Amino acid sequence: MMEEKGAKQMDRIQWKRTLAVLLLVCLLSACQMETVLEKNPGKAIPAAGEVEGEEDGEKPIKIGFSMDTLLEERWLKDRDLFKEAVEELGAEVEIMAANGDDAVQISQAETLIKQKVDLLVVVPHNAEATASIVKKAHEAGIKVISYDRLVKNADIDLYISFDNEKVGELQAKAIAKLVPKGKYVYIGGAITDHNAHLFKRGVFNVLQPLIEKGDIQIVYDQWSRDWTPANAFVNMEEALKASQNQIDAVIAANDATAGGAIQALAVQGLAGKIPVAGQDAELAAAQRIIRGTQTMTVYKPIGTLTKEAAELAVRMAKGEHIEANRKINNGKIEVPSVLLSPIAVDKYNMDRTIIADGFHSREEVYK
């Protein structure tokens, strides 16, 4: 009897201890909930088993970013700023760069598609070859944004870039103002890049009337494979040789090719004596402008482009309708397009543009 009575007493003590622990847990939980509400008035409290930050079990939107290359300074900025902009919107981004290899870019894009990204952003190396990426993405139910460079002959959902014909026009206007008459060299970009054609079209929109008047003569006009300074250097060497160094102005499709052309001019002792235009506002180009070996560049505010692209990508991934201000034909369809305005930059407005925006610091530019 005594043993049975003792056992019952022990059970009552154990039950009271358990009850006390449960009450303490409830009190602590109530305090935590009260703290959450005080710090976040109106915020819903996660249900049992629900992870805070996940509403209705939704996963964060994931954007795939397929890039041509990271071998140029400009694209490193695009990568970093786009990633930052996407993450500020609460989404995630997976970035892959092919470094100028079409097969690698297609393979990387297929990997992103298999990862079931919510939307794919593509900077094509080859405007034609990357059409297959768009087809495969659409088959998987994934929309595609063509970023800065237009994918040709594909059902692109949206294209965002700068007005690239305007870029070429700004280059030509700046040089024609300095050299209204004379012998011109045009160093183009990669023939496989649609933008290279747009830049050139813009340049000749301005130059053609002067050519027809006989004021300007184009003594050399060649594409630079893969946009490399080395190929631009060879092109400029050929131009100098063919004209016995009798050249009055050079327009290059970007700052990298302008750099190659200026190196070739330097070999002949002509750097700084012949006006040279580029575009992209690379640091090396800004430094050359201050030193006097490059005349101008075209600044395309990458921060504006990446922020706009990130916002559009996230909205499209959510299924929102996007209003585009332009349409550009890519050989297959009229692609809804968002085109931003570029800015001509020389030594006179460097501080008010590139430096004022924080694109490059004054210390770097004037180094």
QUIMO-V401352 format. One record per pair of residues at least 4 apart in sequence whose C-alpha atoms are under 7 Angstrom apart, sorted by the first residue. I is the first residue (numbers start at 1). J is the second residue. If there is no record, write none. Layout:
# QUIMO-V401352
I;J
I;J
This chain:
# QUIMO-V401352
1;5
2;6
3;7
4;8
5;9
6;10
7;11
8;12
9;13
10;14
11;15
12;16
13;17
14;18
15;19
16;20
17;21
18;22
19;23
20;24
21;25
22;26
23;27
24;28
25;29
26;30
27;31
28;32
29;33
30;34
31;35
32;36
33;37
34;38
35;39
36;40
37;41
37;42
37;43
46;50
46;51
46;52
54;58
54;59
60;90
60;91
60;92
61;91
61;92
61;118
62;91
62;92
62;93
62;117
62;118
63;92
63;93
63;94
63;117
63;118
63;119
63;120
64;93
64;94
64;95
64;112
64;117
64;119
64;120
64;121
65;93
65;94
65;95
65;96
65;120
65;121
65;122
66;95
66;96
66;97
66;105
66;109
66;121
66;122
66;123
67;96
67;97
67;98
67;122
67;123
67;124
68;97
68;98
68;99
68;100
68;105
68;123
68;124
68;125
69;75
69;97
69;98
69;99
69;100
70;75
70;76
70;97
70;99
71;99
72;76
73;77
73;282
74;78
74;282
75;79
76;80
77;81
78;82
78;302
78;306
79;83
80;84
81;85
81;303
81;306
82;86
82;306
82;307
82;310
83;87
83;93
84;88
85;89
85;306
85;307
85;310
86;90
86;91
86;92
86;93
86;310
87;91
87;92
96;108
98;104
98;105
100;125
101;105
102;106
102;125
102;126
102;129
103;107
104;108
105;109
106;110
106;130
106;133
107;111
108;112
109;113
109;133
110;114
111;115
112;116
112;117
113;117
113;137
118;142
118;317
119;142
119;143
119;144
119;313
119;317
120;142
120;143
120;144
120;145
121;144
121;145
121;146
121;147
122;145
122;146
122;147
123;146
123;147
123;148
123;149
124;130
124;149
124;151
125;193
126;130
126;192
126;193
127;150
127;151
127;152
127;192
127;193
127;194
128;151
128;152
128;153
130;151
131;135
131;151
131;152
131;153
131;154
132;136
133;137
134;138
134;144
134;154
134;155
134;156
135;139
136;140
137;141
137;142
137;143
138;142
138;143
143;157
144;156
144;157
144;158
145;156
145;157
145;158
145;159
146;150
146;151
146;156
146;158
146;159
146;160
147;159
147;160
147;161
148;160
148;161
148;162
149;161
149;194
149;195
150;159
150;194
151;330
152;330
152;331
153;330
153;331
153;332
154;332
155;333
156;335
157;335
157;336
158;335
158;336
158;337
159;335
159;336
159;337
159;338
160;309
160;337
160;338
160;339
161;305
161;338
161;339
161;340
162;339
162;340
162;341
162;342
163;167
163;339
163;340
163;341
163;342
164;168
164;195
164;198
164;199
165;169
165;198
165;199
165;201
165;202
166;170
166;202
167;171
167;199
167;202
167;298
167;342
168;172
168;199
168;200
168;202
168;203
169;173
169;202
169;203
169;205
169;206
170;174
170;344
171;175
171;203
171;277
172;176
172;203
172;206
172;207
173;177
173;206
174;178
175;179
175;275
176;180
180;215
181;215
181;216
182;215
182;216
182;217
182;248
183;216
183;217
183;218
183;219
183;247
183;248
183;249
184;216
184;217
184;218
184;219
184;247
184;248
184;249
184;250
185;218
185;219
185;220
185;221
185;249
185;250
185;251
186;220
186;221
186;222
186;250
186;251
186;252
187;221
187;222
187;223
187;224
187;232
187;251
187;252
187;253
188;196
188;222
188;223
188;224
188;252
188;253
189;196
189;223
189;224
189;225
189;227
189;253
190;196
190;223
190;224
190;225
190;226
190;227
191;196
191;223
191;225
194;198
195;199
196;200
196;253
197;201
198;202
199;203
199;253
200;204
201;205
202;206
203;207
204;208
207;211
208;212
209;213
210;214
210;215
210;216
211;215
211;216
211;217
220;239
222;235
224;228
224;231
224;232
225;231
227;257
228;232
228;256
228;257
229;233
229;256
229;257
229;259
229;260
230;234
230;260
231;235
232;236
232;257
232;260
232;261
233;237
233;260
233;261
233;263
233;264
234;238
235;239
236;240
236;261
236;264
237;241
237;264
238;242
239;243
240;244
240;245
241;245
243;247
248;274
249;274
249;275
249;276
250;275
250;276
250;277
251;276
251;277
251;278
252;257
252;258
252;277
252;278
253;257
253;278
253;279
254;258
254;278
254;279
254;280
255;259
255;278
255;279
255;280
255;282
255;285
256;260
257;261
258;262
258;276
258;277
258;278
259;263
260;264
261;265
262;266
262;271
263;267
264;268
265;269
265;270
265;271
266;270
266;271
270;274
271;293
272;292
272;293
272;294
275;294
275;295
276;294
276;295
277;294
277;295
277;296
277;297
278;296
278;297
278;298
279;297
279;298
279;299
280;297
280;298
280;299
280;300
281;285
281;286
281;297
281;298
281;299
282;286
283;287
283;360
283;365
284;288
285;289
285;294
286;290
286;365
287;291
287;365
287;366
288;292
288;293
288;294
289;293
289;294
289;295
289;296
289;346
289;347
290;347
290;366
295;346
296;345
296;346
297;344
297;345
297;346
298;342
298;343
298;344
298;345
299;342
299;343
299;344
299;345
300;342
300;343
301;305
302;306
303;307
304;308
305;309
306;310
307;311
308;312
309;313
310;314
311;315
312;316
313;317
314;318
315;319
315;320
316;320
316;321
324;336
324;337
324;338
325;337
325;338
326;336
326;337
326;338
327;334
327;335
327;336
327;337
328;334
328;335
328;336
328;337
329;333
329;334
329;335
330;334
330;335
345;349
345;350
346;350
349;353
350;354
350;355
351;355
351;356
352;356
353;357
354;358
354;359
354;360
355;359
355;360
355;361
355;362
360;364
360;365
361;365
362;366
363;367
